[in-house]
Protein backbone atom coordinates (compact mmCIF):
# COMPACT_ATOMS: atom_id res chain seq x y z
CA UNK A 1 0.00 0.00 0.00
CA UNK A 2 1.33 3.41 -0.90
CA UNK A 3 1.98 5.88 1.88
CA UNK A 4 -0.53 8.69 2.05
CA UNK A 5 0.95 12.18 2.06
CA UNK A 6 -1.25 14.03 4.55
CA UNK A 7 0.00 17.42 3.40
CA UNK A 8 -0.99 16.65 -0.20
CA UNK A 9 -4.33 15.27 0.96
CA UNK A 10 -5.24 18.35 2.97
CA UNK A 11 -3.94 20.67 0.24
CA UNK A 12 -6.16 19.00 -2.35
CA UNK A 13 -9.12 19.10 0.03
CA UNK A 14 -8.55 22.81 0.72
CA UNK A 15 -8.25 23.62 -2.99
CA UNK A 16 -11.38 21.61 -3.67
CA UNK A 17 -13.36 23.60 -1.11
CA UNK A 18 -12.13 26.87 -2.62
CA UNK A 19 -13.16 25.75 -6.10
CA UNK A 20 -16.55 24.69 -4.77
CA UNK A 21 -17.03 28.09 -3.16
CA UNK A 22 -16.15 29.92 -6.37
CA UNK A 23 -18.40 27.67 -8.43
CA UNK A 24 -21.33 28.32 -6.08
CA UNK A 25 -20.67 32.06 -6.29
CA UNK A 26 -20.56 31.88 -10.08
CA UNK A 27 -23.85 30.00 -10.14
CA UNK A 28 -25.49 32.56 -7.86
CA UNK A 29 -24.21 35.43 -10.02
CA UNK A 30 -25.56 33.77 -13.17
CA UNK A 31 -29.02 32.78 -11.99
CA UNK A 32 -32.03 35.12 -12.21
CA UNK A 33 -32.70 37.53 -9.34
CA UNK A 34 -35.22 35.87 -7.05
CA UNK A 35 -37.47 37.03 -4.24
CA UNK A 36 -36.52 35.31 -1.01
CA UNK A 37 -32.96 34.70 -2.21
CA UNK A 38 -31.74 38.13 -3.31
CA UNK A 39 -34.36 40.47 -1.89
CA UNK A 40 -37.38 40.58 0.37
CA UNK A 41 -40.79 42.12 -0.19
CA UNK A 42 -41.99 44.37 2.61
CA UNK A 43 -45.09 42.96 4.38
CA UNK A 44 -46.62 46.42 4.08
CA UNK A 45 -45.45 48.85 1.40
CA UNK A 46 -44.17 52.10 2.89
CA UNK A 47 -45.09 55.53 1.59
CA UNK A 48 -42.33 57.33 -0.32
CA UNK A 49 -41.63 61.06 -0.23
CA UNK A 50 -40.16 61.49 -3.71
CA UNK A 51 -43.27 61.93 -5.85
CA UNK A 52 -42.90 60.78 -9.42
CA UNK A 53 -39.49 59.29 -8.64
CA UNK A 54 -38.13 55.90 -7.68
CA UNK A 55 -36.98 56.24 -4.09
CA UNK A 56 -33.99 54.27 -2.83
CA UNK A 57 -33.13 54.33 0.87
CA UNK A 58 -29.63 53.36 2.00
CA UNK A 59 -29.58 52.36 5.67
CA UNK A 60 -26.12 52.59 7.21
CA UNK A 61 -24.18 53.19 10.42
CA UNK A 62 -20.85 54.99 10.42
CA UNK A 63 -19.42 52.41 12.81
CA UNK A 64 -20.29 49.48 10.55
CA UNK A 65 -17.25 47.97 8.78
CA UNK A 66 -19.50 46.38 6.16
CA UNK A 67 -20.96 49.80 5.32
CA UNK A 68 -17.45 51.15 4.87
CA UNK A 69 -16.57 48.17 2.68
CA UNK A 70 -19.69 48.62 0.53
CA UNK A 71 -19.34 52.40 0.16
CA UNK A 72 -17.19 52.46 -3.04
CA UNK A 73 -19.52 50.13 -4.95
CA UNK A 74 -22.60 51.91 -3.65
CA UNK A 75 -21.29 55.37 -4.54
CA UNK A 76 -20.44 54.17 -8.06
CA UNK A 77 -23.93 52.70 -8.40
CA UNK A 78 -25.59 55.92 -7.23
CA UNK A 79 -23.59 57.96 -9.75
CA UNK A 80 -24.98 55.84 -12.60
CA UNK A 81 -28.66 56.29 -11.74
CA UNK A 82 -31.06 58.21 -13.95
CA UNK A 83 -32.91 61.38 -13.06
CA UNK A 84 -35.96 59.39 -12.04
CA UNK A 85 -34.08 57.77 -9.13
CA UNK A 86 -33.63 59.52 -5.78
CA UNK A 87 -31.24 57.99 -3.25
CA UNK A 88 -31.52 58.96 0.41
CA UNK A 89 -29.07 57.94 3.12
CA UNK A 90 -30.65 56.92 6.43
CA UNK A 91 -28.26 56.64 9.40
CA UNK A 92 -29.23 53.96 11.90
CA UNK A 93 -28.31 54.01 15.60
CA UNK A 94 -29.11 50.60 17.03
CA UNK A 95 -28.47 51.95 20.54
CA UNK A 96 -29.03 55.42 21.99
CA UNK A 97 -25.33 55.89 22.71
CA UNK A 98 -24.67 55.62 18.96
CA UNK A 99 -27.00 58.51 18.10
CA UNK A 100 -24.07 61.00 17.82
CA UNK A 101 -23.07 59.24 14.60
CA UNK A 102 -26.49 59.99 13.13
CA UNK A 103 -26.28 63.57 14.39
CA UNK A 104 -22.89 63.90 12.71
CA UNK A 105 -24.39 62.82 9.39
CA UNK A 106 -27.29 65.28 9.56
CA UNK A 107 -25.10 68.11 10.88
CA UNK A 108 -22.74 67.72 7.92
CA UNK A 109 -25.75 67.54 5.61
CA UNK A 110 -27.16 70.79 7.01
CA UNK A 111 -23.80 72.48 6.45
CA UNK A 112 -23.63 71.29 2.86
CA UNK A 113 -20.65 69.03 3.55
CA UNK A 114 -21.94 65.70 2.28
CA UNK A 115 -18.54 65.35 0.62
CA UNK A 116 -17.21 64.27 4.03
CA UNK A 117 -19.49 61.22 4.24
CA UNK A 118 -16.92 58.70 3.01
CA UNK A 119 -14.16 60.49 4.94
CA UNK A 120 -16.03 59.88 8.20
CA UNK A 121 -15.91 56.15 7.49
CA UNK A 122 -12.21 56.33 6.66
CA UNK A 123 -11.56 58.19 9.91
CA UNK A 124 -13.35 55.48 11.86
CA UNK A 125 -12.30 52.30 10.07
CA UNK A 126 -8.84 53.21 8.80
CA UNK A 127 -7.68 55.78 11.34
CA UNK A 128 -9.51 54.00 14.18
CA UNK A 129 -11.37 57.04 15.53
CA UNK A 130 -14.60 56.31 17.42
CA UNK A 131 -16.17 59.74 16.81
CA UNK A 132 -18.72 59.25 19.58
CA UNK A 133 -17.72 61.91 22.09
CA UNK A 134 -18.73 65.43 21.13
CA UNK A 135 -15.19 66.74 21.66
CA UNK A 136 -13.61 64.12 19.38
CA UNK A 137 -16.27 64.62 16.71
CA UNK A 138 -15.80 68.38 16.81
CA UNK A 139 -12.01 68.21 16.58
CA UNK A 140 -12.21 65.95 13.56
CA UNK A 141 -14.80 68.14 11.83
CA UNK A 142 -12.69 71.26 12.47
CA UNK A 143 -9.69 69.44 10.96
CA UNK A 144 -11.78 69.16 7.77
CA UNK A 145 -12.11 72.93 7.52
CA UNK A 146 -15.51 73.46 9.16
CA UNK A 147 -16.04 76.29 11.63
CA UNK A 148 -16.27 74.96 15.19
CA UNK A 149 -19.22 77.08 16.30
CA UNK A 150 -21.17 76.51 13.10
CA UNK A 151 -20.79 72.76 13.50
CA UNK A 152 -21.71 72.68 17.19
CA UNK A 153 -24.78 74.80 16.52
CA UNK A 154 -25.92 72.35 13.85
CA UNK A 155 -24.91 69.22 15.80
CA UNK A 156 -26.90 70.26 18.89
CA UNK A 157 -29.85 71.74 17.02
CA UNK A 158 -33.38 70.50 17.52
CA UNK A 159 -33.67 69.87 13.78
CA UNK A 160 -30.62 67.60 13.59
CA UNK A 161 -31.49 65.66 16.74
CA UNK A 162 -35.07 65.23 15.51
CA UNK A 163 -33.86 63.95 12.13
CA UNK A 164 -31.51 61.49 13.83
CA UNK A 165 -34.34 60.08 15.95
CA UNK A 166 -36.74 60.04 12.99
CA UNK A 167 -34.18 58.03 11.00
CA UNK A 168 -34.33 55.33 13.68
CA UNK A 169 -38.11 55.27 13.38
CA UNK A 170 -37.83 54.80 9.62
CA UNK A 171 -35.39 51.93 10.16
CA UNK A 172 -37.82 50.29 12.58
CA UNK A 173 -40.67 50.70 10.10
CA UNK A 174 -38.58 48.94 7.46
CA UNK A 175 -37.59 46.28 10.02
CA UNK A 176 -33.90 46.94 9.49
CA UNK A 177 -31.92 44.52 11.64
CA UNK A 178 -28.56 44.95 9.94
CA UNK A 179 -26.63 47.38 7.78
CA UNK A 180 -25.90 48.14 5.04
CA UNK A 181 -29.42 47.59 3.72
CA UNK A 182 -31.13 49.13 0.69
CA UNK A 183 -34.87 49.65 0.26
CA UNK A 184 -36.40 50.38 -3.14
CA UNK A 185 -39.68 52.24 -3.61
CA UNK A 186 -40.90 51.36 -0.12
CA UNK A 187 -41.51 47.77 -1.22
CA UNK A 188 -38.29 45.85 -1.61
CA UNK A 189 -35.29 45.28 0.63
CA UNK A 190 -31.86 43.91 -0.26
CA UNK A 191 -28.28 43.95 1.02
CA UNK A 192 -25.02 42.12 0.46
CA UNK A 193 -26.02 39.87 3.36
CA UNK A 194 -29.44 39.06 1.88
CA UNK A 195 -27.90 38.55 -1.57
CA UNK A 196 -25.71 35.66 -0.47
CA UNK A 197 -22.95 37.75 1.07
CA UNK A 198 -21.98 39.23 -2.29
CA UNK A 199 -21.61 42.96 -2.89
CA UNK A 200 -21.72 42.40 -6.65
CA UNK A 201 -24.93 40.39 -6.35
CA UNK A 202 -26.47 43.11 -4.17
CA UNK A 203 -25.68 45.71 -6.87
CA UNK A 204 -27.26 43.47 -9.51
CA UNK A 205 -30.31 43.09 -7.31
CA UNK A 206 -30.57 46.85 -6.83
CA UNK A 207 -30.50 47.31 -10.62
CA UNK A 208 -33.21 44.68 -10.94
CA UNK A 209 -35.41 46.28 -8.26
CA UNK A 210 -35.09 49.78 -9.72
CA UNK A 211 -36.06 48.40 -13.13
CA UNK A 212 -38.95 46.52 -11.53
CA UNK A 213 -40.16 49.65 -9.74
CA UNK A 214 -39.88 51.63 -12.98
CA UNK A 215 -42.07 49.11 -14.82
CA UNK A 216 -44.63 49.08 -12.00
CA UNK A 217 -45.02 52.86 -12.30
CA UNK A 218 -46.17 52.61 -15.93
VOVEXDREN-391034 format. One record per residue (C-alpha): residue in one letter; x, y, z. Coordinates in steps of 0.1 Angstrom, whole numbers, padded with zeros to 4 digits, always signed. Layout:
AXYZ;...
//
This chain:
X+0000+0000+0000;X+0013+0034-0009;X+0020+0059+0019;X-0005+0087+0021;X+0010+0122+0021;X-0013+0140+0046;X+0000+0174+0034;X-0010+0167-0002;X-0043+0153+0010;X-0052+0184+0030;X-0039+0207+0002;X-0062+0190-0023;X-0091+0191+0000;X-0085+0228+0007;X-0083+0236-0030;X-0114+0216-0037;X-0134+0236-0011;X-0121+0269-0026;X-0132+0257-0061;X-0165+0247-0048;X-0170+0281-0032;X-0162+0299-0064;X-0184+0277-0084;X-0213+0283-0061;X-0207+0321-0063;X-0206+0319-0101;X-0239+0300-0101;X-0255+0326-0079;X-0242+0354-0100;X-0256+0338-0132;X-0290+0328-0120;X-0320+0351-0122;X-0327+0375-0093;X-0352+0359-0070;X-0375+0370-0042;X-0365+0353-0010;X-0330+0347-0022;X-0317+0381-0033;X-0344+0405-0019;X-0374+0406+0004;X-0408+0421-0002;X-0420+0444+0026;X-0451+0430+0044;X-0466+0464+0041;X-0454+0488+0014;X-0442+0521+0029;X-0451+0555+0016;X-0423+0573-0003;X-0416+0611-0002;X-0402+0615-0037;X-0433+0619-0058;X-0429+0608-0094;X-0395+0593-0086;X-0381+0559-0077;X-0370+0562-0041;X-0340+0543-0028;X-0331+0543+0009;X-0296+0534+0020;X-0296+0524+0057;X-0261+0526+0072;X-0242+0532+0104;X-0208+0550+0104;X-0194+0524+0128;X-0203+0495+0105;X-0172+0480+0088;X-0195+0464+0062;X-0210+0498+0053;X-0175+0512+0049;X-0166+0482+0027;X-0197+0486+0005;X-0193+0524+0002;X-0172+0525-0030;X-0195+0501-0050;X-0226+0519-0036;X-0213+0554-0045;X-0204+0542-0081;X-0239+0527-0084;X-0256+0559-0072;X-0236+0580-0098;X-0250+0558-0126;X-0287+0563-0117;X-0311+0582-0140;X-0329+0614-0131;X-0360+0594-0120;X-0341+0578-0091;X-0336+0595-0058;X-0312+0580-0032;X-0315+0590+0004;X-0291+0579+0031;X-0306+0569+0064;X-0283+0566+0094;X-0292+0540+0119;X-0283+0540+0156;X-0291+0506+0170;X-0285+0520+0205;X-0290+0554+0220;X-0253+0559+0227;X-0247+0556+0190;X-0270+0585+0181;X-0241+0610+0178;X-0231+0592+0146;X-0265+0600+0131;X-0263+0636+0144;X-0229+0639+0127;X-0244+0628+0094;X-0273+0653+0096;X-0251+0681+0109;X-0227+0677+0079;X-0257+0675+0056;X-0272+0708+0070;X-0238+0725+0064;X-0236+0713+0029;X-0207+0690+0035;X-0219+0657+0023;X-0185+0653+0006;X-0172+0643+0040;X-0195+0612+0042;X-0169+0587+0030;X-0142+0605+0049;X-0160+0599+0082;X-0159+0562+0075;X-0122+0563+0067;X-0116+0582+0099;X-0133+0555+0119;X-0123+0523+0101;X-0088+0532+0088;X-0077+0558+0113;X-0095+0540+0142;X-0114+0570+0155;X-0146+0563+0174;X-0162+0597+0168;X-0187+0592+0196;X-0177+0619+0221;X-0187+0654+0211;X-0152+0667+0217;X-0136+0641+0194;X-0163+0646+0167;X-0158+0684+0168;X-0120+0682+0166;X-0122+0659+0136;X-0148+0681+0118;X-0127+0713+0125;X-0097+0694+0110;X-0118+0692+0078;X-0121+0729+0075;X-0155+0735+0092;X-0160+0763+0116;X-0163+0750+0152;X-0192+0771+0163;X-0212+0765+0131;X-0208+0728+0135;X-0217+0727+0172;X-0248+0748+0165;X-0259+0723+0139;X-0249+0692+0158;X-0269+0703+0189;X-0298+0717+0170;X-0334+0705+0175;X-0337+0699+0138;X-0306+0676+0136;X-0315+0657+0167;X-0351+0652+0155;X-0339+0639+0121;X-0315+0615+0138;X-0343+0601+0159;X-0367+0600+0130;X-0342+0580+0110;X-0343+0553+0137;X-0381+0553+0134;X-0378+0548+0096;X-0354+0519+0102;X-0378+0503+0126;X-0407+0507+0101;X-0386+0489+0075;X-0376+0463+0100;X-0339+0469+0095;X-0319+0445+0116;X-0286+0450+0099;X-0266+0474+0078;X-0259+0481+0050;X-0294+0476+0037;X-0311+0491+0007;X-0349+0496+0003;X-0364+0504-0031;X-0397+0522-0036;X-0409+0514-0001;X-0415+0478-0012;X-0383+0459-0016;X-0353+0453+0006;X-0319+0439-0003;X-0283+0440+0010;X-0250+0421+0005;X-0260+0399+0034;X-0294+0391+0019;X-0279+0385-0016;X-0257+0357-0005;X-0230+0378+0011;X-0220+0392-0023;X-0216+0430-0029;X-0217+0424-0067;X-0249+0404-0063;X-0265+0431-0042;X-0257+0457-0069;X-0273+0435-0095;X-0303+0431-0073;X-0306+0469-0068;X-0305+0473-0106;X-0332+0447-0109;X-0354+0463-0083;X-0351+0498-0097;X-0361+0484-0131;X-0390+0465-0115;X-0402+0497-0097;X-0399+0516-0130;X-0421+0491-0148;X-0446+0491-0120;X-0450+0529-0123;X-0462+0526-0159;
//
